[in-house]
Amino acid sequence: MPRSKLRWNAPAKHEPETGPFAIEVNAFCERHTVGRSKAYGLVTDGSLVAKKMGSKTLVDVRSARSWYGNLPVLQSKAKL
């Protein structure tokens, strides 16, 4: 009976994520134009998922995308 070959680099059945899994708080602040206090406040209230790696705080990129996606859309007022 032939052995099946296990391919570790086989393509995923779903769309693979590109880019980093996490970014440093300063990078998050720069990308989303928020201050460090606001970023840490978002972590505290659970809007962002963050992890510690030594002294660095890393923000989960998926949670950052979710936070941004849940921001309200600005509705412009039509002039009459």
N, C-alpha and C positions, 0 to 999 in steps of 0.2 A: 504494500500500500504506500503510495507516494506521500511524502511529508509536504504539507503546505508551507509555503514560505511566508514568514511574518515580515512585513515591510514596515519599519518604524517611520519611514518618511512618506508613507502613503498619504495621498491627499484626503483631507477631511470631507465628510459628506455635507458639511455646512460651510458657509463662507468663513474662511479663516480671518482672524483679526490681524491687522497689521499695526505696527507701531508698538510702543511700550505698554506694559500692563499698568504701570504706575509712574507718576511724575512727582518731583519734589514740590513742596508747597510754593516756593518762589516761582517755579515754572507755571503752576496752576494760576497763581495771582497774575502773572504777566499775560497768560493766554486769555484769561477771562476778565481782565481789568478790575480785579477786586483787591483790597488790601489784605495783609496777613491776618489782621484781627478778624475781618469778615470770614476769611477762609477757615480759621480755627473755630469761629462761631458756627460755621456750617458743619464742621466735624462734630462739634459738641452737640448740636441739635439733631444729628443723625442724617442730615442732607447729603453729606459726603462720607465715604468710607476711607479711612486712613490707617496706615500701619507704620510701625516704627522699625527702622533698620539702624541699630546703633543710635546715634544722635539725630539721624535724619527722619523726618516725617514724610511719608510717601502717600500721595492721594491716588486712589484707585481710579483709573481713566474711565472705566464704565460708569462709575458713580458720578464722575464729573459730567459725562455726557448726559446722563439721566437728569442731573440737577439742572443743567442748561436747557434741556428739552422740556422741563416742567416749568420754566419761567413763563410768566404771562406774556402774550403777544401784545405789543403796543398798538392800540387802535387809534388811528388818526381821526380827528373830527372833521367832517366835510363842512366847508364853508357854504352858507346858504345865500 
